C-alpha cells in the first residue's frame, strides 16, 4: 500500500489557490513546532493560530507554552498578519478522554484519543469562524505519525463541514528549520509532548 504524500497534496492545494489566500485555522501545539509552519504557510493563507491543548500539565507549563506562541507571533516578521485565539484550558477534558489508557505506549491509543480531542475542537472552531481550512502543527514532529494525524484531522473536519489541509511539515527540512528558528527566537523547547504520561516517559528515557 502506497503512503499518501501529504506534502505533495499541500503543494497542489497551494498551487490551485493561486493568488487567493484562504482562511486557515492552524492548531498550534507549541512555539517551536509553529515557527516553521507559520513561516511557510503565512505566504499562502490568512492564518488564525488556535491554541487548544488541555493535555498539557501542570498549569505553569501550559502558561509557559502558550505565552511562547504569543511571543513568537508578535516577534516573527512572517506573522505580521497572523491572528491568535486561545481555547479553554480544562485538563479534565484530557483525562476523561485518556481514561483507562494510562499504560498505553507513547504514540498509541491514548495519543490518538488526545489528537481526536484537540483536532475536533480545532475543526469546530474553524467552522465557527468561517475558516476554509483547518490544520495542525503536530505533523512537524519526527515522533508523531503523520498518517494518524491526517486521518483524524480529516474525520473531524468532515464532521464540522470544513476542509482539512493535509500536511507532513517535517518534509522539506521543516523540522530542521524549526530548530533554527527556535534558536533565533530563543524559544522554550520542552522535552516531552505535554501530558503527565509523556513527561513520565521522558524522565524514564533520561534515567536509562
VEXTOR-532283 format. One record per residue (C-alpha): x, y, z; residue number from 1. Coordinates in steps of 0.02 Angstrom, whole numbers, padded with zeros to 5 digits. Each point is the difference from the previous one (the first is absolute). Layout:
N
<atom><X>X</X><Y>Y</Y><Z>Z</Z><num>NUM</num></atom>
...
// end
This chain:
208
<atom><X>00000</X><Y>00000</Y><Z>00000</Z><num>1</num></atom>
<atom><X>00069</X><Y>00170</Y><Z>-00050</Z><num>2</num></atom>
<atom><X>00009</X><Y>00132</Y><Z>00134</Z><num>3</num></atom>
<atom><X>-00079</X><Y>00166</Y><Z>-00040</Z><num>4</num></atom>
<atom><X>00120</X><Y>00141</Y><Z>-00036</Z><num>5</num></atom>
<atom><X>-00078</X><Y>00136</Y><Z>00107</Z><num>6</num></atom>
<atom><X>00130</X><Y>00129</Y><Z>-00049</Z><num>7</num></atom>
<atom><X>-00040</X><Y>-00024</Y><Z>-00184</Z><num>8</num></atom>
<atom><X>-00187</X><Y>00014</Y><Z>00039</Z><num>9</num></atom>
<atom><X>00032</X><Y>00162</Y><Z>00093</Z><num>10</num></atom>
<atom><X>00102</X><Y>00069</Y><Z>-00143</Z><num>11</num></atom>
<atom><X>-00139</X><Y>-00042</Y><Z>-00124</Z><num>12</num></atom>
<atom><X>-00126</X><Y>00094</Y><Z>00108</Z><num>13</num></atom>
<atom><X>00114</X><Y>00151</Y><Z>00011</Z><num>14</num></atom>
<atom><X>00024</X><Y>-00001</Y><Z>-00189</Z><num>15</num></atom>
<atom><X>-00187</X><Y>-00015</Y><Z>-00031</Z><num>16</num></atom>
<atom><X>-00035</X><Y>00148</Y><Z>00115</Z><num>17</num></atom>
<atom><X>00116</X><Y>00110</Y><Z>-00102</Z><num>18</num></atom>
<atom><X>00002</X><Y>00180</Y><Z>00064</Z><num>19</num></atom>
<atom><X>-00149</X><Y>-00031</Y><Z>00115</Z><num>20</num></atom>
<atom><X>00038</X><Y>-00016</Y><Z>00185</Z><num>21</num></atom>
<atom><X>-00131</X><Y>-00115</Y><Z>00077</Z><num>22</num></atom>
<atom><X>-00038</X><Y>00013</Y><Z>00185</Z><num>23</num></atom>
<atom><X>00092</X><Y>-00132</Y><Z>00102</Z><num>24</num></atom>
<atom><X>-00028</X><Y>-00049</Y><Z>00182</Z><num>25</num></atom>
<atom><X>00169</X><Y>-00069</Y><Z>00054</Z><num>26</num></atom>
<atom><X>00003</X><Y>-00104</Y><Z>00159</Z><num>27</num></atom>
<atom><X>00163</X><Y>00035</Y><Z>00090</Z><num>28</num></atom>
<atom><X>00079</X><Y>-00122</Y><Z>00122</Z><num>29</num></atom>
<atom><X>00148</X><Y>00112</Y><Z>00048</Z><num>30</num></atom>
<atom><X>00108</X><Y>00143</Y><Z>-00062</Z><num>31</num></atom>
<atom><X>00147</X><Y>-00103</Y><Z>-00067</Z><num>32</num></atom>
<atom><X>-00114</X><Y>-00108</Y><Z>-00108</Z><num>33</num></atom>
<atom><X>-00099</X><Y>00153</Y><Z>-00056</Z><num>34</num></atom>
<atom><X>00152</X><Y>00100</Y><Z>-00055</Z><num>35</num></atom>
<atom><X>00037</X><Y>-00083</Y><Z>-00167</Z><num>36</num></atom>
<atom><X>-00183</X><Y>-00035</Y><Z>-00035</Z><num>37</num></atom>
<atom><X>-00044</X><Y>00184</Y><Z>00018</Z><num>38</num></atom>
<atom><X>00150</X><Y>00055</Y><Z>-00103</Z><num>39</num></atom>
<atom><X>-00054</X><Y>-00120</Y><Z>-00138</Z><num>40</num></atom>
<atom><X>-00190</X><Y>00015</Y><Z>-00001</Z><num>41</num></atom>
<atom><X>-00017</X><Y>00187</Y><Z>00033</Z><num>42</num></atom>
<atom><X>00049</X><Y>00032</Y><Z>-00181</Z><num>43</num></atom>
<atom><X>-00152</X><Y>-00096</Y><Z>-00061</Z><num>44</num></atom>
<atom><X>-00136</X><Y>00011</Y><Z>00134</Z><num>45</num></atom>
<atom><X>-00087</X><Y>00125</Y><Z>00112</Z><num>46</num></atom>
<atom><X>00043</X><Y>-00085</Y><Z>00165</Z><num>47</num></atom>
<atom><X>-00083</X><Y>-00004</Y><Z>00169</Z><num>48</num></atom>
<atom><X>00106</X><Y>-00097</Y><Z>00125</Z><num>49</num></atom>
<atom><X>-00107</X><Y>-00101</Y><Z>00119</Z><num>50</num></atom>
<atom><X>00077</X><Y>-00057</Y><Z>00164</Z><num>51</num></atom>
<atom><X>-00101</X><Y>-00142</Y><Z>00075</Z><num>52</num></atom>
<atom><X>00103</X><Y>-00125</Y><Z>00100</Z><num>53</num></atom>
<atom><X>-00087</X><Y>-00059</Y><Z>00159</Z><num>54</num></atom>
<atom><X>00122</X><Y>-00146</Y><Z>00005</Z><num>55</num></atom>
<atom><X>00140</X><Y>00113</Y><Z>00061</Z><num>56</num></atom>
<atom><X>00035</X><Y>-00001</Y><Z>00186</Z><num>57</num></atom>
<atom><X>00035</X><Y>00071</Y><Z>00122</Z><num>58</num></atom>
<atom><X>-00085</X><Y>00168</Y><Z>-00028</Z><num>59</num></atom>
<atom><X>00167</X><Y>00091</Y><Z>00014</Z><num>60</num></atom>
<atom><X>00066</X><Y>-00102</Y><Z>-00147</Z><num>61</num></atom>
<atom><X>-00156</X><Y>00039</Y><Z>-00100</Z><num>62</num></atom>
<atom><X>00017</X><Y>00187</Y><Z>00032</Z><num>63</num></atom>
<atom><X>00185</X><Y>-00002</Y><Z>-00046</Z><num>64</num></atom>
<atom><X>-00038</X><Y>-00084</Y><Z>-00165</Z><num>65</num></atom>
<atom><X>-00148</X><Y>00107</Y><Z>-00049</Z><num>66</num></atom>
<atom><X>00098</X><Y>00159</Y><Z>00041</Z><num>67</num></atom>
<atom><X>00142</X><Y>-00058</Y><Z>-00112</Z><num>68</num></atom>
<atom><X>-00122</X><Y>-00020</Y><Z>-00145</Z><num>69</num></atom>
<atom><X>-00065</X><Y>00177</Y><Z>00029</Z><num>70</num></atom>
<atom><X>00178</X><Y>00068</Y><Z>00008</Z><num>71</num></atom>
<atom><X>00049</X><Y>-00089</Y><Z>-00161</Z><num>72</num></atom>
<atom><X>-00149</X><Y>00074</Y><Z>-00093</Z><num>73</num></atom>
<atom><X>00043</X><Y>00173</Y><Z>00067</Z><num>74</num></atom>
<atom><X>00184</X><Y>-00010</Y><Z>-00048</Z><num>75</num></atom>
<atom><X>00008</X><Y>-00100</Y><Z>-00161</Z><num>76</num></atom>
<atom><X>-00013</X><Y>00108</Y><Z>-00158</Z><num>77</num></atom>
<atom><X>-00095</X><Y>-00137</Y><Z>-00093</Z><num>78</num></atom>
<atom><X>-00138</X><Y>00012</Y><Z>00131</Z><num>79</num></atom>
<atom><X>-00040</X><Y>00183</Y><Z>-00034</Z><num>80</num></atom>
<atom><X>-00180</X><Y>-00041</Y><Z>-00049</Z><num>81</num></atom>
<atom><X>-00021</X><Y>-00158</Y><Z>00103</Z><num>82</num></atom>
<atom><X>-00140</X><Y>00000</Y><Z>00129</Z><num>83</num></atom>
<atom><X>-00005</X><Y>-00098</Y><Z>00162</Z><num>84</num></atom>
<atom><X>-00139</X><Y>-00079</Y><Z>00100</Z><num>85</num></atom>
<atom><X>00012</X><Y>-00107</Y><Z>00156</Z><num>86</num></atom>
<atom><X>-00118</X><Y>-00141</Y><Z>00040</Z><num>87</num></atom>
<atom><X>-00056</X><Y>-00046</Y><Z>00175</Z><num>88</num></atom>
<atom><X>00121</X><Y>-00087</Y><Z>00117</Z><num>89</num></atom>
<atom><X>-00085</X><Y>-00142</Y><Z>00093</Z><num>90</num></atom>
<atom><X>00118</X><Y>-00148</Y><Z>00033</Z><num>91</num></atom>
<atom><X>-00151</X><Y>-00106</Y><Z>00049</Z><num>92</num></atom>
<atom><X>-00044</X><Y>-00009</Y><Z>-00185</Z><num>93</num></atom>
<atom><X>00164</X><Y>-00086</Y><Z>-00035</Z><num>94</num></atom>
<atom><X>-00008</X><Y>-00118</Y><Z>00149</Z><num>95</num></atom>
<atom><X>-00177</X><Y>-00049</Y><Z>-00047</Z><num>96</num></atom>
<atom><X>00053</X><Y>-00047</Y><Z>-00177</Z><num>97</num></atom>
<atom><X>00155</X><Y>-00091</Y><Z>00065</Z><num>98</num></atom>
<atom><X>-00096</X><Y>-00100</Y><Z>00130</Z><num>99</num></atom>
<atom><X>00057</X><Y>-00181</Y><Z>00006</Z><num>100</num></atom>
<atom><X>00150</X><Y>00036</Y><Z>-00112</Z><num>101</num></atom>
<atom><X>00128</X><Y>00049</Y><Z>00131</Z><num>102</num></atom>
<atom><X>00119</X><Y>-00140</Y><Z>-00050</Z><num>103</num></atom>
<atom><X>-00020</X><Y>00019</Y><Z>-00188</Z><num>104</num></atom>
<atom><X>00166</X><Y>00032</Y><Z>-00088</Z><num>105</num></atom>
<atom><X>00045</X><Y>00170</Y><Z>-00068</Z><num>106</num></atom>
<atom><X>-00078</X><Y>00016</Y><Z>-00172</Z><num>107</num></atom>
<atom><X>-00130</X><Y>-00132</Y><Z>00040</Z><num>108</num></atom>
<atom><X>-00186</X><Y>00003</Y><Z>00043</Z><num>109</num></atom>
<atom><X>00014</X><Y>00137</Y><Z>00131</Z><num>110</num></atom>
<atom><X>00085</X><Y>00119</Y><Z>-00122</Z><num>111</num></atom>
<atom><X>-00130</X><Y>-00037</Y><Z>-00134</Z><num>112</num></atom>
<atom><X>-00139</X><Y>00047</Y><Z>00121</Z><num>113</num></atom>
<atom><X>00094</X><Y>00160</Y><Z>00044</Z><num>114</num></atom>
<atom><X>00020</X><Y>00044</Y><Z>-00185</Z><num>115</num></atom>
<atom><X>-00185</X><Y>-00028</Y><Z>-00026</Z><num>116</num></atom>
<atom><X>-00042</X><Y>00116</Y><Z>00145</Z><num>117</num></atom>
<atom><X>00113</X><Y>00141</Y><Z>-00058</Z><num>118</num></atom>
<atom><X>-00032</X><Y>-00013</Y><Z>-00187</Z><num>119</num></atom>
<atom><X>-00186</X><Y>-00016</Y><Z>00030</Z><num>120</num></atom>
<atom><X>-00002</X><Y>00164</Y><Z>00095</Z><num>121</num></atom>
<atom><X>00110</X><Y>00079</Y><Z>-00134</Z><num>122</num></atom>
<atom><X>-00121</X><Y>-00054</Y><Z>-00137</Z><num>123</num></atom>
<atom><X>-00149</X><Y>00064</Y><Z>00099</Z><num>124</num></atom>
<atom><X>00086</X><Y>00168</Y><Z>00027</Z><num>125</num></atom>
<atom><X>00047</X><Y>00009</Y><Z>-00185</Z><num>126</num></atom>
<atom><X>-00183</X><Y>-00022</Y><Z>-00045</Z><num>127</num></atom>
<atom><X>-00052</X><Y>00130</Y><Z>00130</Z><num>128</num></atom>
<atom><X>00115</X><Y>00134</Y><Z>-00073</Z><num>129</num></atom>
<atom><X>-00038</X><Y>-00044</Y><Z>-00180</Z><num>130</num></atom>
<atom><X>00173</X><Y>-00066</Y><Z>-00042</Z><num>131</num></atom>
<atom><X>00026</X><Y>-00089</Y><Z>-00166</Z><num>132</num></atom>
<atom><X>00127</X><Y>-00123</Y><Z>00070</Z><num>133</num></atom>
<atom><X>00059</X><Y>-00074</Y><Z>00164</Z><num>134</num></atom>
<atom><X>00172</X><Y>-00072</Y><Z>00033</Z><num>135</num></atom>
<atom><X>00122</X><Y>-00041</Y><Z>00142</Z><num>136</num></atom>
<atom><X>00184</X><Y>00031</Y><Z>00033</Z><num>137</num></atom>
<atom><X>00015</X><Y>-00172</Y><Z>00080</Z><num>138</num></atom>
<atom><X>00058</X><Y>-00084</Y><Z>-00161</Z><num>139</num></atom>
<atom><X>00168</X><Y>00088</Y><Z>00010</Z><num>140</num></atom>
<atom><X>00056</X><Y>-00113</Y><Z>00142</Z><num>141</num></atom>
<atom><X>00106</X><Y>-00152</Y><Z>-00049</Z><num>142</num></atom>
<atom><X>-00086</X><Y>-00088</Y><Z>00146</Z><num>143</num></atom>
<atom><X>-00176</X><Y>00024</Y><Z>-00068</Z><num>144</num></atom>
<atom><X>-00080</X><Y>-00112</Y><Z>-00130</Z><num>145</num></atom>
<atom><X>-00058</X><Y>00109</Y><Z>-00145</Z><num>146</num></atom>
<atom><X>-00121</X><Y>-00134</Y><Z>-00064</Z><num>147</num></atom>
<atom><X>-00092</X><Y>-00005</Y><Z>00166</Z><num>148</num></atom>
<atom><X>-00007</X><Y>00189</Y><Z>00015</Z><num>149</num></atom>
<atom><X>-00063</X><Y>00026</Y><Z>-00177</Z><num>150</num></atom>
<atom><X>-00129</X><Y>-00139</Y><Z>00016</Z><num>151</num></atom>
<atom><X>-00069</X><Y>00068</Y><Z>00164</Z><num>152</num></atom>
<atom><X>00009</X><Y>00179</Y><Z>-00064</Z><num>153</num></atom>
<atom><X>-00099</X><Y>-00043</Y><Z>-00156</Z><num>154</num></atom>
<atom><X>-00133</X><Y>-00092</Y><Z>00100</Z><num>155</num></atom>
<atom><X>-00024</X><Y>00148</Y><Z>00117</Z><num>156</num></atom>
<atom><X>00002</X><Y>00127</Y><Z>-00142</Z><num>157</num></atom>
<atom><X>-00136</X><Y>-00097</Y><Z>-00092</Z><num>158</num></atom>
<atom><X>-00101</X><Y>-00010</Y><Z>00160</Z><num>159</num></atom>
<atom><X>-00004</X><Y>00190</Y><Z>00014</Z><num>160</num></atom>
<atom><X>-00010</X><Y>00042</Y><Z>-00184</Z><num>161</num></atom>
<atom><X>00172</X><Y>00076</Y><Z>-00031</Z><num>162</num></atom>
<atom><X>00144</X><Y>-00056</Y><Z>-00111</Z><num>163</num></atom>
<atom><X>00150</X><Y>-00088</Y><Z>00073</Z><num>164</num></atom>
<atom><X>00169</X><Y>00066</Y><Z>-00058</Z><num>165</num></atom>
<atom><X>00114</X><Y>-00152</Y><Z>-00017</Z><num>166</num></atom>
<atom><X>00176</X><Y>00017</Y><Z>00066</Z><num>167</num></atom>
<atom><X>00161</X><Y>-00083</Y><Z>00048</Z><num>168</num></atom>
<atom><X>00098</X><Y>00153</Y><Z>00052</Z><num>169</num></atom>
<atom><X>00158</X><Y>-00098</Y><Z>00042</Z><num>170</num></atom>
<atom><X>00025</X><Y>-00016</Y><Z>-00189</Z><num>171</num></atom>
<atom><X>00107</X><Y>00125</Y><Z>-00097</Z><num>172</num></atom>
<atom><X>00112</X><Y>00017</Y><Z>00156</Z><num>173</num></atom>
<atom><X>-00146</X><Y>00074</Y><Z>00096</Z><num>174</num></atom>
<atom><X>00053</X><Y>-00074</Y><Z>00167</Z><num>175</num></atom>
<atom><X>00180</X><Y>00058</Y><Z>-00027</Z><num>176</num></atom>
<atom><X>-00063</X><Y>00175</Y><Z>-00040</Z><num>177</num></atom>
<atom><X>-00107</X><Y>00001</Y><Z>00157</Z><num>178</num></atom>
<atom><X>00156</X><Y>-00033</Y><Z>00104</Z><num>179</num></atom>
<atom><X>00090</X><Y>00144</Y><Z>-00087</Z><num>180</num></atom>
<atom><X>-00145</X><Y>00118</Y><Z>00033</Z><num>181</num></atom>
<atom><X>-00013</X><Y>-00060</Y><Z>00180</Z><num>182</num></atom>
<atom><X>00181</X><Y>00052</Y><Z>00026</Z><num>183</num></atom>
<atom><X>-00026</X><Y>00164</Y><Z>-00092</Z><num>184</num></atom>
<atom><X>-00147</X><Y>00049</Y><Z>00111</Z><num>185</num></atom>
<atom><X>00066</X><Y>-00088</Y><Z>00158</Z><num>186</num></atom>
<atom><X>-00159</X><Y>-00103</Y><Z>00010</Z><num>187</num></atom>
<atom><X>-00034</X><Y>-00110</Y><Z>00150</Z><num>188</num></atom>
<atom><X>00016</X><Y>-00181</Y><Z>-00058</Z><num>189</num></atom>
<atom><X>-00074</X><Y>-00136</Y><Z>00107</Z><num>190</num></atom>
<atom><X>00060</X><Y>-00181</Y><Z>00006</Z><num>191</num></atom>
<atom><X>-00173</X><Y>-00078</Y><Z>00011</Z><num>192</num></atom>
<atom><X>-00163</X><Y>00017</Y><Z>-00096</Z><num>193</num></atom>
<atom><X>-00096</X><Y>00079</Y><Z>00142</Z><num>194</num></atom>
<atom><X>-00101</X><Y>-00125</Y><Z>00101</Z><num>195</num></atom>
<atom><X>00051</X><Y>-00081</Y><Z>00164</Z><num>196</num></atom>
<atom><X>00020</X><Y>-00168</Y><Z>-00088</Z><num>197</num></atom>
<atom><X>00121</X><Y>00067</Y><Z>-00132</Z><num>198</num></atom>
<atom><X>00096</X><Y>00092</Y><Z>00136</Z><num>199</num></atom>
<atom><X>00022</X><Y>-00163</Y><Z>00097</Z><num>200</num></atom>
<atom><X>00057</X><Y>-00087</Y><Z>-00159</Z><num>201</num></atom>
<atom><X>00128</X><Y>00138</Y><Z>-00033</Z><num>202</num></atom>
<atom><X>00066</X><Y>-00016</Y><Z>00177</Z><num>203</num></atom>
<atom><X>00018</X><Y>-00188</Y><Z>-00021</Z><num>204</num></atom>
<atom><X>00101</X><Y>00026</Y><Z>-00159</Z><num>205</num></atom>
<atom><X>00120</X><Y>00120</Y><Z>00084</Z><num>206</num></atom>
<atom><X>00027</X><Y>-00119</Y><Z>00146</Z><num>207</num></atom>
<atom><X>00048</X><Y>-00146</Y><Z>-00111</Z><num>208</num></atom>
// end
